[in-house]
Structures are given as C-alpha cells and as structure tokens.
Amino acid sequence: MVSSRAPHADGGWLALFSSSLGVIDSNEAELRVICHALVILRNSKWREYSLVIESDSLVAVFWVLHYKERPWKLWSWFRRIDNASKGGVDRSFWFQVME
C-alpha cells in the first residue's frame, strides 16, 4: 500500500491511499478503502478527530450507511467497517462525483 498525506485547505489533513487489489468490482474496491481508512484512524494518535471520507461511489457509501441494504458477499468488510467505527471514531461521508 502506498499512502501520502498533506495539509488540506480547511486546516485538516488529506490522506491518499493506493494499493493493488486485483480484479474486483469498483464498489468493493471503494468499500475496502473506506475500511482501511477507518482502521488506520482507529489505530492512530488522531482517533479523537473527525474523519471525513470522500467517495466517488454512491453505492459504497449507501451500503455503509444503510445496514439492511448491504450485500451478503461483502459482509466481512462491513463487519470490519462497523468494528472500526466503534470506540470513539467520529466519521462522516461525502459523495463526490469524479470528473
């Protein structure tokens, strides 16, 4: 996994992640990124700060936010996301259309 971080215009930090996932559905790839971001935050010294996740996958964000709409084949990733969100991690999601 390759990552970088830089100051964001709003005073926070912007982190970018890149990793080879093989051949998978784009929504599953986005879901994995959301999971990794939450786990990294939970295990870091920044866990008391809010995490804003910007995603270009409306489907992945919808699945994370709507428990009953989650596909079973990805349930292990949702369990990781839910567990990473426990323990004081404040998260919010932004959907952004990529140009």
N, CA and C atoms as a LAMMPS dump frame, in Angstrom:
ITEM: TIMESTEP
0
ITEM: NUMBER OF ATOMS
297
ITEM: BOX BOUNDS ff ff ff
-5.0000000000000000e+02 5.0000000000000000e+02
-5.0000000000000000e+02 5.0000000000000000e+02
-5.0000000000000000e+02 5.0000000000000000e+02
ITEM: ATOMS id mol type element x y z
1 1 1 N 0.849 -1.174 0
2 1 2 C 0 0 0
3 1 3 C 0.892 1.234 0
4 2 1 N 0.541 2.173 -0.827
5 2 2 C 1.234 3.446 -0.895
6 2 3 C 0.306 4.491 -0.311
7 3 1 N 0.819 5.355 0.522
8 3 2 C -0.017 6.411 1.093
9 3 3 C 0.77 7.704 1.163
10 4 1 N 0.05 8.786 1.201
11 4 2 C 0.662 10.089 1.4
12 4 3 C -0.339 10.963 2.132
13 5 1 N 0.147 12.017 2.747
14 5 2 C -0.754 12.942 3.42
15 5 3 C -0.231 14.349 3.224
16 6 1 N -1.152 15.282 3.238
17 6 2 C -0.807 16.682 3.027
18 6 3 C -1.844 17.551 3.734
19 7 1 N -1.466 18.757 4.121
20 7 2 C -2.449 19.655 4.742
21 7 3 C -3.591 19.952 3.771
22 8 1 N -4.798 20.008 4.286
23 8 2 C -5.984 20.311 3.485
24 8 3 C -6.341 21.776 3.689
25 9 1 N -7.039 22.358 2.742
26 9 2 C -7.384 23.778 2.796
27 9 3 C -8.199 24.16 4.029
28 10 1 N -8.98 23.219 4.578
29 10 2 C -9.818 23.534 5.737
30 10 3 C -9.082 23.406 7.069
31 11 1 N -7.786 23.142 7.034
32 11 2 C -6.999 23.035 8.254
33 11 3 C -6.78 21.604 8.713
34 12 1 N -7.451 20.639 8.08
35 12 2 C -7.259 19.233 8.415
36 12 3 C -6.148 18.624 7.576
37 13 1 N -6.184 17.31 7.457
38 13 2 C -5.195 16.596 6.66
39 13 3 C -5.9 15.795 5.586
40 14 1 N -5.259 15.693 4.452
41 14 2 C -5.757 14.893 3.342
42 14 3 C -4.838 13.696 3.199
43 15 1 N -5.409 12.49 3.215
44 15 2 C -4.617 11.275 3.042
45 15 3 C -5.075 10.562 1.781
46 16 1 N -4.121 10.099 1.011
47 16 2 C -4.409 9.366 -0.214
48 16 3 C -3.811 7.972 -0.095
49 17 1 N -4.562 6.972 -0.545
50 17 2 C -4.114 5.593 -0.459
51 17 3 C -4.16 4.953 -1.838
52 18 1 N -3.222 4.081 -2.099
53 18 2 C -3.203 3.342 -3.352
54 18 3 C -2.693 1.939 -3.067
55 19 1 N -3.364 0.956 -3.621
56 19 2 C -2.982 -0.428 -3.39
57 19 3 C -3.498 -1.283 -4.53
58 20 1 N -2.78 -2.34 -4.843
59 20 2 C -3.235 -3.277 -5.853
60 20 3 C -4.237 -4.236 -5.221
61 21 1 N -5.437 -4.295 -5.781
62 21 2 C -6.492 -5.158 -5.242
63 21 3 C -6.839 -6.301 -6.183
64 22 1 N -6.168 -6.368 -7.298
65 22 2 C -6.513 -7.392 -8.276
66 22 3 C -7.739 -6.971 -9.071
67 23 1 N -8.436 -7.93 -9.616
68 23 2 C -9.626 -7.642 -10.419
69 23 3 C -10.857 -7.82 -9.536
70 24 1 N -11.439 -6.699 -9.116
71 24 2 C -12.646 -6.726 -8.29
72 24 3 C -13.582 -5.611 -8.76
73 25 1 N -14.796 -5.677 -8.321
74 25 2 C -15.803 -4.662 -8.608
75 25 3 C -15.38 -3.32 -8.007
76 26 1 N -15.673 -2.223 -8.71
77 26 2 C -15.258 -0.898 -8.225
78 26 3 C -15.904 -0.543 -6.886
79 27 1 N -17.128 -0.984 -6.641
80 27 2 C -17.78 -0.707 -5.361
81 27 3 C -17.104 -1.453 -4.219
82 28 1 N -16.679 -2.682 -4.481
83 28 2 C -15.941 -3.431 -3.46
84 28 3 C -14.598 -2.762 -3.18
85 29 1 N -13.93 -2.277 -4.209
86 29 2 C -12.653 -1.582 -4.019
87 29 3 C -12.847 -0.345 -3.142
88 30 1 N -13.896 0.413 -3.418
89 30 2 C -14.181 1.614 -2.62
90 30 3 C -14.504 1.246 -1.173
91 31 1 N -15.222 0.167 -0.986
92 31 2 C -15.559 -0.312 0.349
93 31 3 C -14.302 -0.689 1.123
94 32 1 N -13.365 -1.336 0.471
95 32 2 C -12.1 -1.707 1.115
96 32 3 C -11.307 -0.468 1.532
97 33 1 N -11.321 0.557 0.692
98 33 2 C -10.618 1.797 1.033
99 33 3 C -11.246 2.452 2.256
100 34 1 N -12.574 2.485 2.3
101 34 2 C -13.271 3.037 3.465
102 34 3 C -12.872 2.27 4.723
103 35 1 N -12.84 0.959 4.621
104 35 2 C -12.461 0.108 5.755
105 35 3 C -11.039 0.42 6.219
106 36 1 N -10.101 0.47 5.283
107 36 2 C -8.705 0.729 5.644
108 36 3 C -8.538 2.11 6.278
109 37 1 N -9.239 3.104 5.767
110 37 2 C -9.144 4.454 6.344
111 37 3 C -9.638 4.466 7.79
112 38 1 N -10.75 3.786 8.049
113 38 2 C -11.286 3.734 9.414
114 38 3 C -10.355 2.984 10.365
115 39 1 N -9.776 1.886 9.906
116 39 2 C -8.862 1.108 10.748
117 39 3 C -7.606 1.923 11.054
118 40 1 N -7.08 2.603 10.043
119 40 2 C -5.89 3.436 10.259
120 40 3 C -6.186 4.526 11.279
121 41 1 N -7.328 5.197 11.138
122 41 2 C -7.681 6.247 12.092
123 41 3 C -7.848 5.684 13.497
124 42 1 N -8.559 4.569 13.622
125 42 2 C -8.806 3.978 14.942
126 42 3 C -7.5 3.62 15.646
127 43 1 N -6.498 3.198 14.882
128 43 2 C -5.235 2.763 15.472
129 43 3 C -4.177 3.862 15.538
130 44 1 N -4.564 5.091 15.243
131 44 2 C -3.589 6.174 15.216
132 44 3 C -3.794 7.129 16.386
133 45 1 N -2.861 8.055 16.498
134 45 2 C -2.964 9.077 17.537
135 45 3 C -4.024 10.123 17.202
136 46 1 N -4.575 10.083 15.98
137 46 2 C -5.586 11.052 15.555
138 46 3 C -7.003 10.551 15.76
139 47 1 N -7.179 9.492 16.495
140 47 2 C -8.508 8.879 16.63
141 47 3 C -9.554 9.784 17.272
142 48 1 N -9.124 10.809 18.002
143 48 2 C -10.107 11.706 18.618
144 48 3 C -10.629 12.761 17.634
145 49 1 N -10.058 12.809 16.449
146 49 2 C -10.504 13.762 15.435
147 49 3 C -11.568 13.143 14.534
148 50 1 N -12.314 13.995 13.87
149 50 2 C -13.329 13.532 12.927
150 50 3 C -12.672 13.069 11.632
151 51 1 N -13.278 12.094 11.016
152 51 2 C -12.807 11.589 9.728
153 51 3 C -13.888 11.843 8.698
154 52 1 N -13.54 12.542 7.647
155 52 2 C -14.448 12.753 6.533
156 52 3 C -13.929 11.92 5.377
157 53 1 N -14.761 11.025 4.901
158 53 2 C -14.387 10.162 3.788
159 53 3 C -15.109 10.648 2.542
160 54 1 N -14.326 11.058 1.555
161 54 2 C -14.896 11.458 0.278
162 54 3 C -14.831 10.265 -0.663
163 55 1 N -15.943 9.956 -1.275
164 55 2 C -16.016 8.796 -2.152
165 55 3 C -16.719 9.164 -3.44
166 56 1 N -16.287 8.552 -4.527
167 56 2 C -16.99 8.73 -5.792
168 56 3 C -17.938 7.564 -6.05
169 57 1 N -18.137 6.721 -5.058
170 57 2 C -19.041 5.571 -5.183
171 57 3 C -20.268 5.784 -4.3
172 58 1 N -21.33 6.255 -4.906
173 58 2 C -22.581 6.441 -4.18
174 58 3 C -23.074 5.108 -3.617
175 59 1 N -22.854 4.036 -4.349
176 59 2 C -23.291 2.708 -3.917
177 59 3 C -22.565 2.288 -2.641
178 60 1 N -21.25 2.429 -2.594
179 60 2 C -20.483 2.026 -1.41
180 60 3 C -20.889 2.838 -0.18
181 61 1 N -21.06 4.144 -0.347
182 61 2 C -21.479 4.994 0.77
183 61 3 C -22.88 4.594 1.23
184 62 1 N -23.776 4.349 0.298
185 62 2 C -25.134 3.915 0.636
186 62 3 C -25.102 2.629 1.447
187 63 1 N -24.292 1.668 1.016
188 63 2 C -24.193 0.399 1.745
189 63 3 C -23.699 0.604 3.17
190 64 1 N -22.689 1.454 3.341
191 64 2 C -22.141 1.69 4.684
192 64 3 C -23.195 2.319 5.59
193 65 1 N -23.958 3.253 5.046
194 65 2 C -24.922 3.986 5.849
195 65 3 C -26.256 3.27 6.042
196 66 1 N -26.59 2.304 5.197
197 66 2 C -27.882 1.602 5.255
198 66 3 C -27.658 0.105 5.478
199 67 1 N -27.689 -0.267 6.728
200 67 2 C -27.377 -1.616 7.188
201 67 3 C -28.146 -2.7 6.434
202 68 1 N -29.42 -2.506 6.217
203 68 2 C -30.257 -3.541 5.61
204 68 3 C -30.057 -3.69 4.106
205 69 1 N -29.336 -2.788 3.489
206 69 2 C -29.116 -2.833 2.042
207 69 3 C -27.771 -3.441 1.655
208 70 1 N -27.018 -3.892 2.617
209 70 2 C -25.673 -4.413 2.356
210 70 3 C -25.719 -5.8 1.713
211 71 1 N -24.91 -6.012 0.664
212 71 2 C -24.864 -7.336 0.047
213 71 3 C -24.104 -8.328 0.935
214 72 1 N -24.621 -9.538 1.008
215 72 2 C -24.034 -10.559 1.879
216 72 3 C -22.612 -10.92 1.494
217 73 1 N -22.306 -10.911 0.208
218 73 2 C -20.972 -11.355 -0.224
219 73 3 C -19.853 -10.451 0.298
220 74 1 N -20.2 -9.248 0.728
221 74 2 C -19.207 -8.315 1.258
222 74 3 C -19.341 -8.115 2.761
223 75 1 N -20.069 -9.001 3.412
224 75 2 C -20.388 -8.823 4.825
225 75 3 C -19.146 -8.734 5.709
226 76 1 N -18.085 -9.458 5.378
227 76 2 C -16.879 -9.399 6.215
228 76 3 C -16.28 -7.99 6.205
229 77 1 N -16.365 -7.287 5.082
230 77 2 C -15.862 -5.91 5.022
231 77 3 C -16.737 -4.963 5.834
232 78 1 N -18.047 -5.175 5.787
233 78 2 C -18.949 -4.322 6.575
234 78 3 C -18.729 -4.537 8.067
235 79 1 N -18.471 -5.762 8.464
236 79 2 C -18.207 -6.05 9.876
237 79 3 C -16.944 -5.305 10.324
238 80 1 N -15.921 -5.3 9.474
239 80 2 C -14.69 -4.573 9.803
240 80 3 C -14.955 -3.069 9.9
241 81 1 N -15.746 -2.548 8.968
242 81 2 C -16.083 -1.122 8.994
243 81 3 C -16.846 -0.779 10.266
244 82 1 N -17.829 -1.585 10.61
245 82 2 C -18.619 -1.341 11.825
246 82 3 C -17.75 -1.422 13.07
247 83 1 N -16.861 -2.403 13.139
248 83 2 C -15.975 -2.54 14.296
249 83 3 C -14.995 -1.367 14.388
250 84 1 N -14.487 -0.917 13.25
251 84 2 C -13.545 0.207 13.252
252 84 3 C -14.239 1.499 13.654
253 85 1 N -15.542 1.575 13.411
254 85 2 C -16.298 2.783 13.745
255 85 3 C -16.636 2.859 15.224
256 86 1 N -16.52 1.74 15.91
257 86 2 C -16.77 1.74 17.355
258 86 3 C -15.549 2.298 18.068
259 87 1 N -15.707 2.618 19.295
260 87 2 C -14.568 3.061 20.092
261 87 3 C -14.21 4.516 19.886
262 88 1 N -15.211 5.336 19.612
263 88 2 C -14.97 6.762 19.576
264 88 3 C -14.528 7.343 18.25
265 89 1 N -14.548 6.566 17.169
266 89 2 C -14.17 7.11 15.876
267 89 3 C -15.357 7.866 15.3
268 90 1 N -15.176 9.163 15.102
269 90 2 C -16.216 10.003 14.523
270 90 3 C -16.01 10.02 13.012
271 91 1 N -17.026 9.606 12.256
272 91 2 C -16.879 9.535 10.807
273 91 3 C -18.081 10.163 10.133
274 92 1 N -17.834 10.732 8.997
275 92 2 C -18.911 11.209 8.146
276 92 3 C -18.488 10.942 6.706
277 93 1 N -19.46 10.883 5.82
278 93 2 C -19.177 10.531 4.445
279 93 3 C -19.636 11.622 3.506
280 94 1 N -18.864 11.846 2.487
281 94 2 C -19.2 12.78 1.432
282 94 3 C -19.169 12.012 0.124
283 95 1 N -20.206 12.182 -0.667
284 95 2 C -20.204 11.621 -2.004
285 95 3 C -19.789 12.713 -2.962
286 96 1 N -18.794 12.433 -3.784
287 96 2 C -18.296 13.413 -4.727
288 96 3 C -18.183 12.777 -6.096
289 97 1 N -18.82 13.39 -7.076
290 97 2 C -18.749 12.886 -8.451
291 97 3 C -17.363 13.211 -9.006
292 98 1 N -16.692 12.183 -9.505
293 98 2 C -15.368 12.374 -10.091
294 98 3 C -15.518 12.843 -11.528
295 99 1 N -14.72 13.813 -11.919
296 99 2 C -14.782 14.329 -13.284
297 99 3 C -13.723 13.716 -14.144
